[in-house]
């Protein structure tokens, strides 16, 4: 069982004395919140604890508490009221400046002084009056029940709001109502309670204080303008509801608005109250999530000094941010903006809903007037402030007309015409908050209707029905509350535009619907926007967005919105302004010169038109021409001893194979294709094996010819005749032909786009890929085997007579051949791209020229330049 403690406060004894007459049930589990309410009442209204029974009373469990009431007097609180069967309370900030009172426990409490009459808040109040009257004329809503109202000024201040709320909820019913039998016709608690529900307030901090006070008693408080997300907490504010969306949705809309226009470097202006603090906290986090940053955060103190305001204005002026988002009310901004407008210009202000349509801040001058006149105080205040005159009810009907009162103030005649004035009260083009008041009153009326229909009684039952109201008003809007007492989040985007008359016009340029899909929440018509200074757009950036082709590089120690721009690396692009990172181009593509788009990578291969290609083709053709020339010479002088002595048939076959070696190099030049890739290595392998086979047979013939000079060796020479020589050449070439044929049929070389070099040069190398690399090395290995065998046999015949010793020439040519191809292997492996092909072509040409020149150059020299040595006698000298 939870322990309960009952505190009973004595009822008031006279109409002028305001006291509390509820019975409070305080539970130990929640006594901290509820005791705060009681203590706030004691602090706000300090008085003697003496009771009718003496001063020795003590608080006790279940004991009655006699508490002397403070004589405040209803006349000291300006009030607008109308009696009815059920009276609804109302609290409106009719003044926007409040001076703190001086509290004393020995003197009568001093009340907060309120200055600066607010026409907009007066319109809100009159909206409540209008709505109550409209409901009373409605025969279907609350039939037979007349609504009344009791409205006080909250002065947009915590102290005044609490005092007004206490006055509203503890006001006594008039004798006229009782005599009419009102209490008898109303069920249960509604008959005895002065106010079952309250419409109010505007600012979040006063609203939170009043909601905290009314919550334990289940008295509904329906706000029309308090938007702080903190008020969503139902543990602290169980009876709070509102017809204005929470700051949660407002902040989302503001962040989307700022992001929509690309403002990344934004200043924040706020105050120390809950509305500003919670709103700025949520805005800052969401702005950061969207990539924005805060340039500065200025807080207007509760009691600003001129020096402090100037310092804030200096910070504002020195910032690179051109956009300022302000979470505050018009009253809180009044002094600061007055200071700012003296020296600071060129800023785009983004207003929260608290002051976006506040006419007070659009006026060239401000008129803070006190309003102490009793009677129909609020209407009198409005009349005097609007027409700049003084109401004098003591003067005769004809006295004072056109005369001046004290302080040279004109006396109001009573014939002033509202139609000839312009004020926020008469401007019906901006009634969004008034509409919230309208919906709040109707929501309470519908809840009362359901309450009376069900025969329920009490405040808790009214709160229960209020949370569940769901109706469509005469404008077609569906009014209901969610589980947290929140309405559907709908906002207008307002642009302040100066018209030709010099006045400020509030132009709707868009809307925000928090219930719509994310992409459709913010709707802006930019063509209707008028920017500050007549600009076509407003930029608010710490750093200019990086152009396409570059990326952002954050500056150390500075916010993310402050950065430098670095060009994208080769192979990367950024095609949007303000890119954070560069995007790497896909395979086979490369960035263009400006790094803004990916283009097809430049295909690189050994072309016939490259300088290197032209040189290699020229050398190859030179080799073919040289070989053809030698062949022609040998054919012309085929009957001479030099040609005959070297076996003319083998010489012609060797020259043919060398010509094929020169020609096969051309297959390596040009764009790789399926046929060129397949045949180039096969042609190279077969041509060189045929050449080496001829040299091998030629070497053997030379050795056997030398031995033929030895008696008895003719038989060996006859056994290795022309047919045997041809057979040996064929047998030596056949293995290479078979290997190449199998290689081509099983795993031929194919064209391949090699992108491994793209990261360095952006080139896509076109080359022939070997699906089976061992095939190439087997071909090369067989060539090396024949070359080694030739070298060995030639080396054995190196001591033959000089005039007949062709073995020396073969030995020297084989040394060159082996040196070239031994050097080829590491050069081939390490060369990149097309240079790999160039290395192989160079090896083919170098070895071919080595064989051609070493073997045939001396013979051509004798044939052409020393014909006298081209005789049998000379060749046989030794």
C-alpha positions, 0 to 999 in steps of 0.5 A: 500500500502506498502511503497517502498524506492529505493536506486540506486548505481552508476555503476562502472567507470573502470574495476578495480573498483567493485561496485553494480549496482542493484536497490534495492526495500526495503519494510518497512515490511521486511526492517530489513533483506534487510538493513542488506545486504546493511550495510554489504556491507558498512562495508566490503568496507568502503570508502568515500561517496563523489560522482561525484556531491559532498559530500552533497548527502543524502539517500532519497526515490527514490533518486539516490545515488552516491557512490565512488567505492573502487579500489580492483582490480580483480588481488587482488582476485585469480580467475579461470574463463572461459568465456561463454554465461552464467557464473556460479559462484563458491566459494570453501574453497581452504584454511582452515586457515584465519587470520582476517584483520584489518579494518580502515576507513582511509586506504585501506582495508586489505584482509583476509590472507588465509593459508593451501592449501586443496587438497580436496577442489581443487578437488571440484573446478576442478569437477565444471570445469569438469562438465561445460566442460561436459555440453558444450559438451552435444548437448541436454542440453543448445544447442547453449549456452556455459557455463562459470565459475568464481571461487574464494577462500572462505578460509572457512571464512565469510569475505572472502566468502562475498568478493568473492561472491561480486566479483563473482556477480559483475564481468564485462563481457569481450569485447570479449564476447560483440563483439561476440554478446553474450549479444544480443543472451541472453534474458533480465537480463541474458545478463547483469548479470555477474553470474545468480547463484552461486555454494557454499559454504562448511561451514554453517556460511559463506554459511549463510552469502552469502545466506543472501546477495544473497537472496534479489536479488533472485540469487540462491546459491546451496551449495554442503556441507553446512548442517546446519538446520538453512539454511532451513529457507526460510524467511532468505534464500529464494534463497538457495538450496543444493545438500547435505542433511540437518543436520536434517538427518545427526543427525538422522543417527549419533544417530542411528549409536551411538545407534546401537553400544550401546554407551550411554555415548558420548562426543561432540566436536564442534565449535561456528559456526552455523553448529556445534551449530545447529548440536550439539543441535539436536544431544543432544536432539535425543541422550537423546530421545534414552536413551543416555547422554552427557559426556562432550561438548567441544567447540573449540574457534575461536582463540584457545590458547595452554593452552586452547587446553591442558585444553580441552585435559585434560577433554577429557582424564579424561572422562569415555566416549570412543566415541567422536562425532565431529561437525566441519571442518578439518580446525577447528579441525586441532590445537585441534587434533594436541594437542590431539594426543600428550597425548590422546589415545584410543578414538573412533572418530565419524566424521560428514560429514564435515570431515569424508573424510578429508585427511588433518587430516589423514596426519602425518604432516601438510603443511600450505603454503601461496599462493600469486602468481598471474596468474593461482593462484589456479593451481599454488598453488596446483602444488607447494604444491603437489610437494614441489617446487616453480614455477618460470615463469621468468626463462628460459626454461632450467634455474633453473632445479634442482636448489634451490630458495630462502629459499632453495626451489626447482624450479619446472621443469614443468615435475612433474608427478601427476601419481607418487603422492598420495593426496586427489585430485587424490584419486577418491575413495572418491568423495562424495562432488565432486559428490554434486558439479557435481549435483549442476552444472547440476541442474543449467544447467537444470534450465537454459535450462528450462528458455531459453525454456520458454523464461523467463528472470531474476534471479527470473525466474531462481530460480523458475525453479531451485527449480523445476528441476527434472532429472536423471543424467548419474549415474541413480540418480534422482536429485530434491529438496523438498519444502525447497530446500533439496535433498534426504538424502543419506549417506555413513558410512565411517571407517578410516582404517590404511593400511600396507603402513601406510596410512589411507583408507576410507572404506565404511562400511554401508549406511544411507537412510533418506527416507527409513522406520525407521527400514531400514534406517541404514545398517551396515556391522560390519564385515568390521569395524576396531576398534581403537586399534584392539579391537573387539568392543568399549564400551562407558558407564558411568555405565556398563549395568545391567546384567539380573536379575537386574535393573537400579537405577539412581544415584541422581544428575547424568545423567540418563546414570550413575546408580547403579544395583539393583537385581529384587524383588522376583516375578520380572524378567529382562531377558535383559542386561541394563533393566530399570525396572523389569517385574512382573511375571504373575499369578501362575508364580514366578521368578527363583533364578537368577531373569531372567525368570518366572517359574511355581509357587511352588504348596503348599498344605498339602501333605502326604509327608510333615512333618506336613502331616505325623504327622497328618496322624499318629495321624489320624491312631492312632485314628483309631487304638485306636478306633478299639482297644476299639471296640475290647475290648468292643466286647470281654467284651460285656457281662460284667456289664460295657459294658451292663450298658452303652448300648452296642449298643450305645457304638458300634455306637459311636465308629463307628462314632468316627472311621469315624471322624478320617478317614474323616481327611484323606480327607483333606490331599493330593492334592485337587481334585474335589471328595476330595473337594466335600466330605471332608466337607460332611464326616466331618459334617455327622460323627460328627453329628452321633457321637453327636447324639449317645452322645445325646441319651446316655445322655438321656438314662443315665438320664432316667436310673437314674430316673428308680430307682424312684418308678413309673418311669419304664414306662418312661424308657420303652417308650425310648427303643432301637428302640426309641433311634435308631429313635432319632439318625436317626432323629438327623443325617438326617438334616445334611445329607440333608444339605450336600446333597443339598450343594454338589448338588448345590454348591460343593467345587472345587479345587482352585489355590490361588495366594493371597500368591504369592507376599510373598512366590511365592507359589501357594496354592492349596485349596478347594474353597467354592462357597457358604461359608454359607453351611460350617457354617450351617454344623458347626452350626448344630454340635454346636447345638447338642454339646450344647444340649449334654452339657446341658443334661450332666450337668443336670446329673452331680450329679448322683452316681459316680459309675453309673455317665457317665454324668460327663464323657460326660460333660467333653468330651463336654467341650473339644469338645466345647473348641476345636471348639470355638478356631477353628473358629478364627484360621481357618480364620487367618491361611494362605494356607495349615495351614488352612487345618491343623487347621481343621484337628487338630480340628477334631482329638483333638475333636475326641480324647477328646470324645474317651478318656473321655468316653471310657478310664475309662471303659477300665481301669475298664475292663482291670485293675480293673476287680473286679469292673466290677460287678453289685454290684459295679455299683449299689453302690451309 
